[in-house]
């Protein structure tokens, strides 16, 4: 299985330098608490993550969290919820079968990329985390904050934000 990064914008639009703002725009992270999913081996992704690490957090998402994210926050064009029926009817040309769980498996195996699928919005709008942030939103994760790379701990944060 390939690694998938879940990238979440933690900080807002104030005091963002133009080059970081452009990088966040390329990542489709226009607003606070938006989440995107990218393969970890995407060319140029690591450079963009390092450039914007003062505004985002990221880590490897597991299959159960990805299924829950797609089920509860996945949207199709027209701002309608993503359903098993939509996936079976419209994404069979990409080789995706089995509803939301099948889509999650295809994403994790690297057969499809979420931002390349027709009709599915690649950005997930999340709530602020239940219970609030445990630490500062201005410091790196390894130094007792919330920003930057957090590995598997991203799954717990995503579950609190659904």
Secondary structure, DSSP 8 states (H G I E B T S, - for coil): ---EEEEEE-S-STT--HHHHHHHHHTT--STTEEEEEETT-TTHHHHHHHTTTTEEEEE--HHHHHHHHHHH-EETTTEE--HHHHHHHSGGGT--SHHHHHHHHHHHTS--GGGSTTB-SEEE----TT--SSEEEEEGGGTEEEEE-GGGHHHHHHHH-
